Structures are given as C-alpha cells and as structure tokens.
Amino acid sequence: MRILIRDVRALVTMDDARRVLSGVDVLIEGDRVTRIARGIAPQAGDDVIDGRERVVLPGLVNCHHHLYQTLTRAVPFVQDAKLFDWLVGLYEIWRHLDVQAAYDSAVIGLAELALTGCTLSADHFYLFPSSQGNEILDATVQAARDVGVRFAVTRGSMSRGRSRGGLPPDDVVQTEDAILADYDRVVTRHHDPDPGAWCRVALAPCSPFSVSEELLLQTARYARERGLRLHTHLAETHDEEAYCLQQYGAKPLALMERLEWLGPDVWFAHGVVFDDQEVALLGRTGTGIAHCPVSNLRLGSGIARVPALLQAGVPVGLAVDGSASNDASNLLRELQVAMLVHRVGTAVDAMPASRVLEMATRHGADILGFPECGAIVEGGLADLTWWRVDDVSYTGAMSDPVAALMFCGRNQTADGTLVGGRFVVRDGRLVTLDLGPVMERAARASRRMIEAAGKWPKGLA
C-alpha cells in the first residue's frame, strides 16, 4: 500500500541543504520515501492524507533514556533532591524491578515518545537486580518492537556497589566478569548493522562512579573490535567531578580520555560541567553529547554549554533522560525547552528553532549510529512525523509554521508518526497496541515497588 501526504504546508526535509518545502506531496511506498514533488496523482487504494494544515518533520531522535523509570515518576521523597541523593533514594525502589515491569515501563515510555514525534530512541539499561536474569534487558527490546519504534539498546552495567564505595545497593550490580560475558549474548541477539535496521546495540557502563576503570577500558576495546558504539553518563554535576578527582585523581573527561573513551563512536549523556579546554577536546575528537535540558533543570544540575559545544564542532543530540528525572517522555517539550533555556546567559539568538530541529534529527541519528535516519529525502527511510497547525494556539503563526511548533501551541501530541512506512501514531492515537492493559499493569507494578521500599505515602489510597 502507498501512503500519499498531499499539499504539505511545511515539509522539513533536513537534507544536506536543510530545505523546508511548502505545497509539496510526499509519496511513501513500503519503508521508503519514493517521491517528493507537487501534484503527485493518487492511485486506487492509496492511503491519502491531507497535508494542508500539517507540518511534516523527520522522525525525532531521543539520544538517552532509562525507560524503566516510567514506574517512578514524581516520587515525593526525591522531588527536590540533587542527583546523588536522588539516586540513593530511588535505588531502593528500582531494586524491585522485574521482567514484566521492565517490559511495561518500556512500552509506556516508548509510546509517549512516539506520540510526541519520536521514531528512534536509545535506552540506557543498566539495572540488573540479582533476582532477575540478564534477559530483563531483552524485555525492553521486545517493547520497542511491539510499539514500533527503532531502538538503540545499550547494554548498561554497574559493578561498584555500596560495599565497594559506590551508590547502588549490591543486589543491583554485577561482577565485571558477568558483565563482559553478557556482551556477546546481547550483540548476537539484538545488533543489526544492516541499513534500515530496527535495533542496534551500544555498550554503556553506567557512570565513572558506578563501575571500575578496568571495566570501562575493557568495554571500549570490546566495542571497537565489534564495531559498536559506547555510551555513559558524564560530567552531569559538580558532585561527580569532585568524586572523580578524589577517586581517580582526574576530572571526568580526563578520566575518559585515559580509558580510551573519546571519539566519534562515543556519546556522553548530559555534559553539563565542561570547561573551555574540555569543550575543545570533545570537538577535536568528534565525541557526542546527549543534551537533556529538562532533566538537568529538574535535578538542579545546571545548563549544558550547548551553543559552545556546537561552535566547537561537537555533535549534540537531544534526549528526555529517564522518566524519574524529567518526568515525561515528551520529546517535543525537550525541543521547546532547549530552544528557550540557552537564550539566558548567552545570547537571545544562541539557539534558533532550526538548530534545535537539527539536533533532534540529523545530529541525534548520527550520534546513535543510524545515519540513514534523521531526514526526509527521496529513497530514504519513511520515518517521519506530522503535526496539525489548525489549532487555535497556532492562529497567527503561519508565517513560520515550523518554528511555531516550538514557540506556540498547547498541542503536545503528533497527529501522525510513521516508522519504516508503518503507522505507529495516527490521528493522535497509538495504533500498534492497546495501551490500556499495559498502563494497568504498570500502575500496579509502580505501587508494588514503592511499597516494597517502604516509600508509599501514608494515607494515600
């Protein structure tokens, strides 16, 4: 079946010329965009979509998430905590995660992403309770397939529990031998290097304060032998910087340089605390950053120096981060906040809407190792999303309907999202699966986990 989107008000191609086209049609056959032109004649049986009041974008890319955290949004006792205290508190809940809860939480988070225009998402899964097997990670991959989004699953890890000076309890960490041994299983089962892949694997020790130097080094070498990408948290807070100086005698980025963790096959989440020399080093090495503006504001971590990073040639993508520090998987909101927050303390023109869109599409796809995504071009993958702009909140904004998505609008739901030419969202509704039973199970699992940690508020039904 062909899909024909006719007379689009604004088509953001994100091609090499960064063209925005108006009044064109987009023809999709199978998993590809086969033609972009005016006046394409429909054929019998075509699925025809009226594009006159729609802005069409390449599918948005989310570069960092912890999907299991959708079960612990807005938990009261850590609502106003800084990162380390927030982690210590929530680990007591997360240690009760099981395979079904991991699946349901991933479905919820990925559905929310798809409903806000996301077609490709990473997930940093590093929590392996001792009561569960390594297959708990596999549940998140299955969730991505069921929702219908492309997936960059990262085999995360923690090996430094509290008994070794780390933050997490010992029953959610693994030995380094067990972690290294599982890499082969995950890569063999889930990594697809072929063009148009639905799932690719990266390796992602959690952070410098939850794994050893040896694990970081061995992971980097294994990844490069297998042609995989590397990911971890880095330079999120000043507390992390102080920890690394005390523990390793080096700041976080210098530690990573020492452990062979710089290069175009590496991306770090956050990157809030970088000085000028570090920004330049990231640019010279092509090391990527997943910018998480809402999470960094929510935890009071700070504002990453994204305009300076971009100026230095650093690849920067956007991310919602985990849903316990955001507390949403709303990627459009991330674009809106990113556009606004960098105008303070720099310059009002430091982050135009077009630059944010580039970060959320082309940059993000390249960072995750999906270079075939992030643009709408003839012959390219049919991963795209569109938004209605005939709402009252867009009235008067049609001199720039693309920027209007970030400057205006109360609507936070995409009208349509296609992945590989397949509808994931249509008419503002997820169409790949029934969310009702998943939401019910997820709500029960959330309460079970919070009660098991003794943190359910007294008197709350």
SVG drawing of the C-alpha trace seen along z (x, -y; Angstrom):
<svg xmlns="http://www.w3.org/2000/svg" viewBox="-9 -38 54 53">
<polyline fill="none" stroke="black" stroke-width="0.4" points="0.0,0.0 1.2,-3.5 0.8,-6.5 0.5,-9.9 0.6,-13.1 -0.7,-15.8 -0.1,-19.6 2.0,-19.8 2.0,-23.2 5.7,-22.8 8.0,-19.8 11.2,-19.9 13.5,-17.7 16.7,-18.1 18.5,-17.2 22.0,-18.5 20.7,-21.8 18.3,-21.9 15.4,-22.7 11.9,-23.5 9.3,-22.9 5.7,-24.1 2.8,-22.8 4.6,-19.5 3.4,-15.9 5.2,-13.1 4.8,-9.6 5.7,-6.6 6.0,-3.0 7.0,-0.2 9.5,-1.5 10.8,-4.3 10.0,-7.8 10.0,-7.4 9.0,-10.8 8.7,-14.5 7.0,-16.7 4.0,-18.8 0.8,-17.3 1.5,-13.6 -1.5,-11.7 -3.1,-9.3 -3.8,-5.7 -6.6,-3.4 -6.0,-2.1 -3.6,-4.8 -3.9,-6.0 -4.2,-9.7 -3.5,-12.2 -4.4,-15.9 -1.3,-17.9 -2.6,-21.4 -2.8,-22.1 0.2,-19.9 3.9,-20.4 5.9,-17.3 9.2,-16.6 11.8,-13.8 11.1,-11.4 12.6,-12.9 15.5,-11.1 15.9,-10.6 19.5,-10.0 19.2,-8.9 16.6,-7.4 16.1,-5.0 12.7,-3.5 12.3,-1.5 12.0,-4.8 8.5,-5.5 7.3,-3.5 8.8,-6.0 7.7,-9.4 7.2,-12.3 8.0,-10.1 7.5,-12.5 10.6,-11.9 13.0,-12.7 11.1,-15.5 13.6,-18.1 16.8,-16.0 20.1,-16.5 21.4,-13.7 23.4,-11.6 20.6,-11.8 18.0,-11.2 19.9,-8.1 20.4,-6.6 16.8,-7.0 15.4,-5.6 17.7,-2.6 15.7,-1.3 12.6,-1.2 14.3,-0.1 15.9,2.9 12.4,4.5 12.1,4.2 11.2,7.5 11.0,8.6 7.3,7.8 7.6,4.4 10.7,3.7 8.6,4.5 5.6,2.5 7.6,-0.5 9.4,-0.5 6.1,-0.3 4.8,-3.3 7.9,-5.4 8.2,-4.5 4.5,-5.1 4.8,-8.5 7.8,-9.2 6.0,-8.1 3.1,-10.3 5.4,-13.2 7.0,-12.5 9.9,-10.2 10.8,-7.4 14.2,-6.4 15.2,-6.1 18.1,-5.0 17.6,-3.3 20.4,-3.1 19.5,0.1 22.0,0.7 19.9,2.1 20.1,5.9 18.5,7.0 20.0,10.2 16.6,11.8 16.3,11.4 18.3,12.7 20.2,10.7 17.1,11.2 15.4,8.3 17.1,6.1 15.6,8.2 12.1,7.2 12.9,3.6 13.8,4.6 10.6,6.5 8.7,3.5 10.3,1.4 9.3,3.9 5.7,4.0 5.4,0.2 7.1,0.0 9.9,-2.5 13.6,-2.0 15.8,-1.2 19.3,-1.8 19.5,0.5 22.6,0.0 23.8,2.8 24.5,0.9 26.1,2.1 27.1,1.3 29.9,3.1 30.7,0.8 28.0,1.4 27.9,-0.2 30.3,2.3 32.9,1.1 32.2,-2.6 29.5,-3.1 26.0,-4.4 23.8,-1.5 22.9,1.4 24.9,4.6 21.9,6.5 21.5,4.5 25.2,4.6 27.0,7.4 30.6,8.6 32.8,7.4 33.2,10.9 29.4,11.4 29.0,8.1 31.7,8.8 30.4,12.3 26.9,11.0 28.1,8.6 28.4,11.4 24.8,12.6 23.3,9.2 25.2,8.3 24.4,11.7 20.7,11.5 19.9,7.8 22.5,6.0 21.7,5.4 24.3,3.5 22.5,3.6 21.0,0.4 17.4,-0.2 17.9,1.8 15.3,1.6 17.7,2.3 21.3,1.7 23.4,2.3 25.8,0.0 27.7,0.7 27.2,-1.6 28.7,-1.2 26.6,-3.5 29.0,-6.1 32.5,-6.6 31.1,-6.4 29.4,-3.0 31.9,-0.9 35.7,-0.4 38.4,-1.8 39.1,1.7 35.5,2.3 35.5,-1.0 38.7,-0.1 37.7,3.5 34.3,2.3 35.9,-0.3 38.2,2.3 35.5,4.9 33.2,2.4 35.7,1.3 36.5,4.9 32.8,5.4 32.1,2.1 29.8,0.9 29.2,-2.5 29.9,-3.5 27.8,-5.5 27.8,-6.6 26.8,-9.4 29.5,-12.1 30.0,-15.5 26.4,-15.8 27.1,-17.6 29.9,-19.2 29.5,-16.3 30.5,-13.9 33.6,-16.0 34.6,-16.1 34.1,-12.3 36.3,-11.6 39.0,-13.9 39.1,-12.2 38.7,-8.6 40.8,-8.8 42.9,-12.0 41.3,-13.3 38.2,-15.2 35.6,-13.0 36.6,-13.8 40.3,-13.4 39.5,-10.0 37.6,-9.0 40.4,-10.1 42.8,-8.0 40.5,-5.0 40.1,-5.3 36.6,-6.7 36.8,-9.6 35.9,-9.6 33.1,-9.7 31.9,-6.3 31.2,-7.7 28.4,-9.8 28.0,-11.1 24.7,-11.9 24.5,-15.4 27.9,-17.1 26.8,-19.9 30.2,-20.6 32.8,-21.1 35.3,-23.9 36.7,-25.6 39.5,-23.1 37.2,-20.1 34.7,-21.5 37.6,-21.9 38.7,-18.3 35.2,-17.0 35.1,-18.9 38.6,-17.7 37.6,-14.1 34.1,-14.2 32.7,-12.9 28.9,-13.3 26.7,-14.7 23.1,-13.8 21.6,-17.1 18.9,-16.6 17.7,-20.1 14.5,-19.2 16.2,-16.6 19.2,-18.9 16.8,-21.6 14.6,-19.2 17.6,-18.0 19.2,-21.4 22.3,-20.1 22.8,-23.1 22.6,-24.0 25.0,-22.4 27.0,-24.7 25.3,-23.6 26.0,-26.7 29.7,-26.5 29.7,-22.7 28.1,-23.2 30.5,-26.1 33.4,-23.7 32.0,-21.1 30.7,-18.7 27.8,-16.5 24.9,-17.3 21.6,-15.5 18.5,-15.8 17.2,-13.5 14.4,-13.3 16.5,-11.2 14.8,-8.8 11.2,-9.5 12.1,-9.8 14.1,-12.9 12.1,-14.6 9.3,-13.2 8.0,-12.7 9.0,-11.1 7.8,-14.2 10.4,-14.9 8.6,-17.9 8.8,-19.6 12.5,-18.9 12.9,-20.8 10.9,-23.7 12.9,-23.9 16.2,-23.5 15.3,-26.4 14.5,-28.7 17.0,-27.8 20.1,-28.7 18.9,-32.2 19.7,-33.1 23.3,-33.8 24.4,-33.6 22.5,-35.5 18.9,-35.6 19.9,-34.2 22.1,-31.4 19.6,-28.6 17.2,-29.2 14.4,-26.8 16.2,-25.4 19.2,-24.4 17.2,-22.6 15.4,-20.6 18.8,-19.7 19.9,-18.4 16.7,-16.4 17.0,-14.8 20.3,-14.6 22.6,-15.0 20.8,-12.5 20.6,-9.9 24.3,-10.2 25.2,-10.0 23.2,-6.8 24.8,-5.2 21.6,-5.4 22.9,-7.7 20.1,-6.6 17.6,-8.3 17.0,-12.0 16.0,-13.3 13.1,-13.1 14.7,-12.5 13.7,-10.5 15.0,-7.0 15.3,-7.5 13.6,-5.7 10.0,-6.6 10.5,-7.7 8.5,-10.9 6.0,-12.7 3.5,-15.4 1.6,-17.9 -1.6,-19.8 -1.3,-23.5 -5.0,-24.4 -5.4,-24.7 -6.4,-28.0 -3.0,-28.2 -1.3,-28.4 -3.5,-31.1 -1.4,-34.0 1.8,-31.9 1.7,-30.6 4.5,-33.0 6.7,-30.3 4.7,-27.1 7.8,-25.1 9.1,-27.4 5.5,-27.6 5.8,-24.1 8.3,-25.3 7.2,-28.9 3.4,-28.3 0.9,-25.6 -0.8,-23.8 -0.8,-20.6 1.9,-18.1 0.7,-15.2 1.7,-14.3 -1.1,-13.8 0.9,-11.0 4.1,-9.1 5.4,-6.6 8.4,-4.3 9.6,-2.4 6.3,-3.4 4.2,-1.9 1.8,-3.9 2.7,-4.0 0.5,-7.0 -2.5,-8.0 -5.0,-10.8 -3.1,-11.4 -3.6,-7.8 -1.1,-5.0 -2.3,-2.2 0.3,0.5 -1.0,1.9 -3.6,1.4 -2.1,-0.7 -4.9,-0.1 -3.8,3.3 -0.1,2.1 -1.0,-1.0 -2.9,1.0 -0.1,3.5 2.5,0.6 0.5,-1.2 0.3,1.9 4.0,2.6 4.8,-1.0 2.8,-0.8 4.3,2.7 7.9,1.4 7.3,-1.8 5.6,0.1 8.3,2.7 10.8,-0.1 8.5,-1.5 8.0,-4.7 4.3,-4.7 2.8,-7.9 0.8,-7.0 -2.9,-7.6 -2.8,-7.7 -5.3,-5.3"/>
</svg>
